Amino acid sequence: MSNINRQLRLQNRPKGLLAPGDLQLVEEPVAPLSDGQALARVKYLSIDPTMRVWMAVDTYLPAVAIGEVMRAGGFAEIIESRHPNYKKGDRVTGLTGFQEYVIIDASAKNFFQKVPKIPFVSDTIFLGVLGMNGLTAFFGMEIAPPAQPAASSVKLEKFTAAALSASPAPMINAPGSPRISVSTPPSTTNIRTGRKNSLQPLPMASTSILKMLAGKSCKKS
């Protein structure tokens, strides 16, 4: 018996807040696999601010086309494979989309990667500090580290994307730079109203977890 795939597809480009009818629930059978394909069941989805932009305009990725499955990052497990690089039970992260099943083939090689099982750690970590948000923060600090105004302090320009704001601080608490100060850009544009809003620093809720993972202490000032 074929699996039934439930998908959320983009039906309208939202104007302001997402409204009923902008996304449509569609159910359809999962297509049989061909050689070079693997079928994964999506276990977790990441809900990110950038999704609202993907619905509307081209950015670093093309806008989601009307009628397409809504783009989203997710964590999935391979349940059937005819792909040489994947076997049943492999765990992957990537652009699964808003759906219960996703077929991975050669065309998707740049959008999926296998991830290990880490004892005592939730799989959802691969959608957080060990996922797109955490890696973006890490490589941003490693490849383009911020200027250091003094040997004893590091100034961190806080990421405007809320999903990234909890990740960088423990990463830049390197020897010789024990103090971290967080600054925030003065304003941003509200996507719903078009008005300028003042930004307030967001609580760094994941700091304690990151400290344990990094094995370092972090002081916010």
PAZAPA-4460 file (N, C-alpha, C; in steps of 0.05 Angstrom, whole numbers, plus 32768, in hexadecimal, padded with zeros to 4 digits):
% residues 221
    n_x    n_y    n_z   ca_x   ca_y   ca_z    c_x    c_y    c_z   seq   type   mol
   8011   7FE8   8000   8000   8000   8000   8012   8019   8000     1      M     A
   800C   802C   7FEE   801C   8044   7FEC   8017   8057   8004     2      S     A
   802D   8064   800C   802A   8079   8021   801C   8091   8015     3      N     A
   800C   809E   8026   7FFF   80B7   801E   800F   80CE   8029     4      I     A
   8016   80E0   8017   8026   80F7   801E   8014   810F   8022     5      N     A
   8015   811B   803A   8006   8134   803E   8019   814B   803B     6      R     A
   8012   815F   802B   8023   8176   8025   8014   8190   8029     7      Q     A
   8023   81A4   8031   8018   81C0   8030   8024   81CE   8018     8      L     A
   8014   81D6   8006   801D   81E4   7FED   8015   8201   7FEE     9      R     A
   8026   8212   7FE2   8021   822E   7FE1   800C   8234   7FCC    10      L     A
   7FF6   8241   7FD4   7FE0   8247   7FC2   7FDF   8265   7FBA    11      Q     A
   7FE6   8276   7FCD   7FE6   8293   7FC8   7FFF   82A0   7FD5    12      N     A
   8007   82B6   7FC9   801D   82C5   7FD6   8011   82D6   7FEC    13      R     A
   8019   82D2   8005   800D   82E0   801B   8011   82FE   8019    14      P     A
   7FFD   830D   8022   7FFF   832A   8024   7FFC   8330   8042    15      K     A
   8012   8336   804F   8012   8339   806C   8014   831E   8079    16      G     A
   8004   8319   808E   8005   8300   809C   7FFA   82EA   808B    17      L     A
   8003   82D2   8090   7FF9   82BA   8082   7FDB   82B7   8089    18      L     A
   7FCB   82B1   8074   7FAE   82AF   8077   7FA4   8294   806E    19      A     A
   7F8D   828B   8077   7F81   8273   806D   7F7F   8273   804F    20      P     A
   7F87   825E   8042   7F87   825D   8025   7FA2   8262   8018    21      G     A
   7FB5   826E   8027   7FCF   8272   801C   7FDE   8258   8018    22      D     A
   7FD9   8245   802A   7FE4   822A   8028   7FCC   8216   8025    23      L     A
   7FD0   8201   8015   7FBB   81ED   8012   7FC6   81D2   8019    24      Q     A
   7FB6   81C3   8028   7FBD   81A7   802F   7FB6   8195   8018    25      L     A
   7FC9   8186   800E   7FC5   8173   7FF8   7FCE   8157   8001    26      V     A
   7FBF   8143   7FFA   7FC6   8127   7FFF   7FC9   8118   7FE5    27      E     A
   7FDF   810A   7FE2   7FE3   80FA   7FCA   7FF5   80E2   7FD0    28      E     A
   7FF3   80CC   7FC1   8004   80B5   7FC6   8021   80BC   7FC1    29      P     A
   8033   80AF   7FD0   8050   80B2   7FCB   8056   80A2   7FB2    30      V     A
   8064   80AE   7F9F   806B   80A0   7F86   807F   8089   7F8C    31      A     A
   807E   8073   7F7D   8091   805E   7F80   80AD   8069   7F7A    32      P     A
   80C1   805D   7F88   80DD   8066   7F84   80E9   805B   7F6A    33      L     A
   80FA   806B   7F5E   810A   8063   7F47   8127   805F   7F51    34      S     A
   8137   8053   7F40   8153   8051   7F47   815F   806D   7F4B    35      D     A
   8170   806F   7F60   817C   8089   7F67   816B   809A   7F79    36      G     A
   8155   808F   7F84   8144   809F   7F96   8142   8091   7FB1    37      Q     A
   813C   80A1   7FC5   8137   8098   7FE1   811F   80A6   7FEB    38      A     A
   810F   8098   7FFC   80F7   80A3   8008   80FC   80A8   8026    39      L     A
   80F7   80C0   802F   80FB   80C7   804B   80E0   80D0   8057    40      A     A
   80DC   80C8   8070   80C5   80D2   807F   80CE   80EA   8090    41      R     A
   80C0   8100   808D   80C7   8118   809C   80BE   8116   80B8    42      V     A
   80D0   811A   80CB   80CA   8118   80E8   80C6   8134   80F5    43      K     A
   80D7   8147   80ED   80D6   8162   80F8   80D9   8177   80E2    44      Y     A
   80CB   818D   80E6   80CE   81A4   80D4   80D7   81BD   80E3    45      L     A
   80E7   81CD   80D6   80F0   81E6   80E2   80DF   81FD   80D7    46      S     A
   80D3   820D   80E9   80C3   8224   80E1   80D4   823D   80E4    47      I     A
   80DC   8249   80CD   80F0   825E   80CE   80E4   8278   80C2    48      D     A
   80ED   828F   80CC   80E3   82A9   80C1   80E6   82AC   80A3    49      P     A
   80FC   82A0   8098   8101   82A3   807C   80EC   8296   806A    50      T     A
   80DC   8285   8075   80C7   8278   8066   80B3   828C   805C    51      M     A
   80AE   82A0   806C   809A   82B5   8064   80A5   82C4   804B    52      R     A
   80BF   82C8   804A   80CB   82D5   8033   80CB   82C2   801A    53      V     A
   80D0   82A8   801F   80CF   8295   8009   80B4   8294   7FFB    54      W     A
   80A0   829B   800A   8085   829A   7FFE   8080   82B2   7FEB    55      M     A
   8090   82C7   7FEE   808A   82E0   7FE1   809C   82E7   7FCA    56      A     A
   80B6   82E5   7FCE   80C9   82F1   7FBB   80E2   82DF   7FB8    57      V     A
   80F0   82E3   7FA2   810A   82D6   7F9E   811E   82E3   7FB1    58      D     A
   812F   82D2   7FBE   8144   82DB   7FCF   815D   82CB   7FC8    59      T     A
   816B   82C0   7FDC   8181   82AE   7FD6   8177   8294   7FCB    60      Y     A
   815D   828F   7FCD   8150   8278   7FBF   8138   8284   7FB0    61      L     A
   8130   8277   7F9A   8118   8281   7F8C   80FF   827F   7F9F    62      P     A
   80EC   8290   7F9B   80D3   828E   7FAA   80C6   8273   7FA4    63      A     A
   80B8   8269   7FB8   80A9   8250   7FB4   8093   8256   7F9E    64      V     A
   8092   8245   7F8B   807E   8248   7F75   8062   8241   7F7F    65      A     A
   804E   824F   7F74   8032   8248   7F7B   802D   822B   7F73    66      I     A
   8022   821C   7F86   801C   8200   7F81   8031   81ED   7F8A    67      G     A
   8049   81F8   7F91   805F   81E7   7F9B   805C   81E1   7FB9    68      E     A
   8068   81CB   7FC2   8069   81C5   7FDF   8079   81DC   7FEC    69      V     A
   806E   81E6   8002   807B   81FC   8010   8097   81F3   801A    70      M     A
   80AB   8203   8013   80C7   81FD   801B   80CA   81FF   8039    71      R     A
   80D9   81EC   8044   80DF   81EC   8060   80F7   81D9   8065    72      A     A
   8107   81DF   8079   811B   81CD   8082   810F   81B8   8094    73      G     A
   811A   81A0   8093   810F   818A   80A3   8123   8175   80AA    74      G     A
   811B   8163   80BC   812B   814C   80C3   811A   8133   80BC    75      F     A
   8127   8120   80AE   8118   8109   80A3   8128   80F0   80A6    76      A     A
   811B   80D9   80A4   8128   80BF   80A6   8121   80AF   808D    77      E     A
   8136   80A3   8081   8132   8093   8069   8123   8079   8070    78      I     A
   810D   8074   8062   80FD   805C   8067   80FF   8049   804F    79      I     A
   8108   8051   8038   810C   8040   8021   8120   804D   800F    80      E     A
   8131   803D   8003   8146   8049   7FF2   814E   8038   7FDA    81      S     A
   8151   8046   7FC4   815D   803B   7FAC   8174   804E   7FA3    82      R     A
   817E   805C   7FB6   8193   8070   7FB2   81AD   8064   7FBE    83      H     A
   81C4   8066   7FAF   81DC   805A   7FBA   81E7   8067   7FD3    84      P     A
   81E0   8080   7FD8   81EB   808E   7FEF   81DA   808D   8008    85      N     A
   81C2   8082   8006   81B0   8081   801D   81A7   8064   8021    86      Y     A
   81A3   805D   803B   8198   8043   8042   8181   8048   8056    87      K     A
   8170   8034   8059   815A   8037   806C   8165   803C   8088    88      K     A
   8159   804F   8095   8162   8057   80B0   8174   806F   80B1    89      G     A
   8180   8077   809A   8190   808F   8099   817F   80A7   80A1    90      D     A
   818C   80BA   80AE   817E   80D2   80B8   818A   80EA   80A8    91      R     A
   8178   80FB   809E   8181   8111   808D   8174   812B   8095    92      V     A
   8181   8141   808F   8175   815B   8091   8176   8169   8076    93      T     A
   8164   817B   8071   8164   818A   8058   814A   8197   8053    94      G     A
   8146   81A0   803A   812D   81AD   8032   8118   8198   802C    95      L     A
   810C   818E   8041   80F8   8179   803E   80DE   8184   8033    96      T     A
   80D8   819E   8039   80BE   81A9   8032   80A9   81A1   8047    97      G     A
   8092   81AF   8046   807C   81AA   8058   806D   8191   804E    98      F     A
   8077   817A   8055   806A   8161   804C   8074   814A   805E    99      Q     A
   8065   8134   805D   806C   811D   806E   8081   810B   8062   100      E     A
   8083   810B   8048   8097   80FA   803B   80A5   810B   8026   101      Y     A
   80BF   8105   8022   80CE   8113   800D   80E0   80FF   7FFE   102      V     A
   80E1   8101   7FE4   80F2   80F0   7FD4   810C   80FF   7FCE   103      I     A
   8122   80F1   7FD5   813C   80FC   7FD1   8149   80EF   7FB9   104      I     A
   8153   80FF   7FA6   8161   80F4   7F8E   8179   8105   7F88   105      D     A
   8185   8101   7F71   819D   810F   7F6A   8199   812D   7F69   106      A     A
   8182   8136   7F61   817D   8153   7F5F   817C   8160   7F7A   107      S     A
   8179   8151   7F90   8177   815C   7FAA   8191   815A   7FBA   108      A     A
   81A7   8152   7FAE   81BF   814B   7FBD   81CA   8163   7FCC   109      K     A
   81C5   817C   7FC1   81CF   8193   7FCF   81BD   819D   7FE6   110      N     A
   81A7   8190   7FE9   8193   8199   7FFD   8190   8185   8014   111      F     A
   819E   816F   8014   819B   815B   8029   81B6   8151   8032   112      F     A
   81B8   814C   804C   81D1   813F   8056   81CA   812C   806D   113      Q     A
   81D9   8116   806F   81D5   8103   8084   81E0   810E   809E   114      K     A
   81D2   8107   80B4   81DB   8110   80CE   81DD   80F9   80E1   115      V     A
   81EF   80FA   80F5   81F3   80E3   8107   81DE   80E3   811E   116      P     A
   81DD   80CC   812C   81CE   80CB   8144   81E0   80D2   815B   117      K     A
   81D8   80E6   816B   81E8   80F0   8181   81D9   80E7   819B   118      I     A
   81E6   80D6   81AC   81D9   80CD   81C4   81D0   80E4   81D6   119      P     A
   81B8   80E1   81E1   81AD   80F3   81F4   81A7   810F   81E9   120      F     A
   81A7   8112   81CF   81A1   812C   81C2   818A   8128   81AF   121      V     A
   8176   813A   81B1   815F   8138   819F   8166   813D   8182   122      S     A
   8158   812F   8171   815D   8132   8154   8157   814F   814B   123      D     A
   8147   815E   815A   8140   8179   8152   8158   818C   8153   124      T     A
   816E   8183   8160   8186   8195   8161   8191   819A   8145   125      I     A
   818B   8187   8132   8194   818A   8116   8184   819F   8107   126      F     A
   816F   81A9   8113   8160   81BF   8108   8165   81D9   8117   127      L     A
   8177   81D8   812A   817D   81EF   813B   819B   81F6   813A   128      G     A
   81A8   81F2   8152   81C4   81FA   8154   81D6   81E9   8143   129      V     A
   81CE   81D1   813B   81DE   81C0   8129   81D2   81BF   810D   130      L     A
   81C0   81D2   8108   81B3   81D4   80EE   81B9   81ED   80DF   131      G     A
   81A7   81F6   80CE   81AC   820D   80BD   81B2   8226   80CE   132      M     A
   81A3   822A   80E3   81A6   8243   80F3   81C1   8243   8101   133      N     A
   81C8   822C   810E   81E1   822B   811C   81F9   822C   810A   134      G     A
   81F7   821E   80F3   820E   821E   80E0   8211   8239   80D3   135      L     A
   81FB   8247   80CD   81FD   8262   80C2   820C   8274   80D6   136      T     A
   8205   8272   80EF   8213   8283   8104   8230   827B   8106   137      A     A
   8235   8260   8107   8251   8257   810A   8263   8260   80F4   138      F     A
   825A   825C   80DB   826C   8263   80C4   826D   8281   80C1   139      F     A
   8258   828F   80C9   8259   82AC   80C8   826F   82B7   80DB   140      G     A
   8272   82AA   80F2   8286   82B2   8105   82A2   82A8   80FD   141      M     A
   82A3   8291   80F1   82BD   8285   80EA   82C9   8292   80D1   142      E     A
   82B8   8296   80BD   82C2   82A0   80A3   82C3   82BF   80A3   143      I     A
   82B0   82CC   80B0   82B0   82E9   80B1   82AD   82F2   80CE   144      A     A
   82C1   82ED   80DF   82BE   82F4   80FC   82BB   8312   80FF   145      P     A
   82AD   831B   8114   82AA   8338   8118   82C4   8345   8122   146      P     A
   82C6   835E   811C   82DD   836D   8126   82DE   836D   8144   147      A     A
   82F5   836B   8150   82F8   836B   816D   8301   8387   8176   148      Q     A
   82EF   8396   8183   82F6   83B1   818C   830C   83B2   81A1   149      P     A
   830E   839C   81B1   8323   839B   81C5   8329   837E   81CA   150      A     A
   8341   8379   81D5   8349   835D   81D9   8338   834F   81ED   151      A     A
   832B   835E   81FF   831C   8351   8215   82FE   8350   820F   152      S     A
   82F5   8358   81F7   82D9   8357   81F1   82D4   8352   81D4   153      S     A
   82BD   8348   81CE   82B4   8343   81B3   8299   834F   81AF   154      V     A
   8295   835E   819A   827B   836A   8195   826D   8359   8180   155      K     A
   8255   834F   8187   8246   833E   8175   822E   834E   816A   156      L     A
   822E   8353   8150   8217   835F   8144   8201   834A   8141   157      E     A
   81EC   834E   8151   81D8   8339   8153   81CA   8334   8139   158      K     A
   81C6   831B   8132   81B9   8314   8118   819C   831F   8119   159      F     A
   8194   832A   8102   8179   8334   8100   8165   831E   80FD   160      T     A
   816E   8306   80F4   815C   82EF   80F2   815A   82E3   810E   161      A     A
   8141   82E2   8118   813D   82D9   8133   8147   82BD   8137   162      A     A
   8145   82AC   8122   814C   8290   8125   816A   828D   812A   163      A     A
   817A   82A1   8122   8197   829F   8126   81A1   82AC   8140   164      L     A
   8190   82BA   814D   819A   82CC   8163   81A5   82BD   817A   165      S     A
   819D   82A4   817F   81A6   8295   8196   81C0   8287   8191   166      A     A
   81CA   8285   8178   81E0   8273   8172   81FC   827F   8175   167      S     A
   8202   8298   816D   821E   82A0   816B   822D   82A4   8185   168      P     A
   821F   82AD   819B   822E   82B6   81B2   8242   82A1   81BD   169      A     A
   823A   8289   81C3   824E   8276   81CE   8264   8270   81BA   170      P     A
   825E   8273   81A0   8273   826C   818C   828A   8280   818C   171      M     A
   8285   8298   8194   829A   82AC   8192   82A7   82B2   81AD   172      I     A
   82A0   82A1   81C1   82AC   82A4   81DB   82C7   8295   81DC   173      N     A
   82DA   829F   81CB   82F3   8291   81C7   8307   829B   81DC   174      A     A
   831D   828C   81E1   8332   8296   81F3   833C   82B1   81EB   175      P     A
   833E   82C3   81FE   8347   82DE   81F8   8330   82F1   81F3   176      G     A
   8318   82E6   81F0   8300   82F7   81EB   82EA   82EE   81FD   177      S     A
   82ED   82F0   8218   82DA   82E4   822A   82C0   82F3   822D   178      P     A
   82BF   830C   8223   82A6   831B   8227   8298   831F   820D   179      R     A
   827D   831C   820E   826D   831F   81F5   8258   8335   81FA   180      I     A
   8258   8349   81E9   8243   835D   81EA   8231   835A   81D1   181      S     A
   8217   835D   81D6   8204   8359   81C0   81F8   8373   81B8   182      V     A
   81FA   837B   819F   81ED   8393   8195   81D9   838C   8180   183      S     A
   81C5   839D   817D   81AF   8397   816B   81AB   83AE   8157   184      T     A
   81A7   83A9   813E   81A1   83BE   812B   8189   83CF   8134   185      P     A
   8189   83E9   812E   8175   83FB   813A   8158   83F5   8131   186      P     A
   8154   83EB   8119   8138   83E8   8110   8137   83D4   80F9   187      S     A
   811F   83CA   80F4   811A   83B8   80DE   80FE   83BE   80D3   188      T     A
   80F7   83B3   80BD   80DD   83B8   80B1   80CA   83A1   80B7   189      T     A
   80B3   83A7   80C2   809E   8393   80C7   8092   838A   80AD   190      N     A
   8094   836F   80A7   808C   8365   808D   806D   8368   8089   191      I     A
   805F   8369   80A0   8042   836B   809E   8038   8387   809A   192      R     A
   8044   839B   80A9   803A   83B6   80A8   804A   83C8   8097   193      T     A
   8064   83C1   8091   8075   83D2   8082   8082   83E8   8092   194      G     A
   807C   83E9   80AC   8087   83FE   80BD   80A1   83F5   80CA   195      R     A
   80B1   8409   80D2   80CA   8404   80DF   80C5   83FD   80FC   196      K     A
   80D1   83E8   8106   80CF   83E0   8122   80EA   83E0   812F   197      N     A
   80EB   83E8   8149   8103   83E6   8158   8107   83C9   8160   198      S     A
   8120   83C0   815E   8126   83A4   8166   812F   83A4   8183   199      L     A
   8125   8390   8192   812D   838C   81AD   813E   8372   81AE   200      Q     A
   8153   8370   81BE   8162   8358   81BF   8151   8340   81C7   201      P     A
   8154   832A   81B9   8145   8312   81BE   8153   8301   81D4   202      L     A
   8144   82F4   81E5   8151   82E3   81F9   8160   82CC   81EC   203      P     A
   8178   82C7   81F6   8188   82B2   81EB   8182   8297   81F9   204      M     A
   816B   828B   81F2   8160   8275   8201   8171   825C   81FF   205      A     A
   8180   825A   81E9   8190   8241   81E5   81AD   8244   81EF   206      S     A
   81B3   825A   81FD   81CF   825E   8205   81D9   8248   8217   207      T     A
   81C9   823F   822B   81D3   822A   823D   81D9   8210   822F   208      S     A
   81C8   8209   821C   81CD   81F1   820C   81E6   81F4   81FC   209      I     A
   81E9   820B   81EF   8201   8210   81DE   821A   820F   81EF   210      L     A
   8219   821A   8208   8230   821A   8219   8239   81FD   821F   211      K     A
   8226   81EB   8223   822D   81CF   8228   8239   81C3   8210   212      M     A
   822E   81C9   81F8   8239   81BD   81E0   8255   81C8   81D9   213      L     A
   8258   81E2   81DE   8272   81EE   81D8   8287   81EA   81ED   214      A     A
   827E   81E3   8206   8291   81DF   821B   829E   81F8   8225   215      G     A
   8290   820F   8220   829B   8229   8228   8287   8238   8238   216      K     A
   8290   824C   8247   827E   825E   8255   8277   8276   8243   217      S     A
   8260   8281   8248   8257   8298   8237   824C   82AD   824A   218      C     A
   8256   82C5   8247   824C   82DC   8257   8240   82F0   8245   219      K     A
   8227   82F8   824A   821A   830C   823A   821A   8326   8249   220      K     A
   8220   833C   823C   8221   8356   8249   8212   836A   8238   221      S     A
***
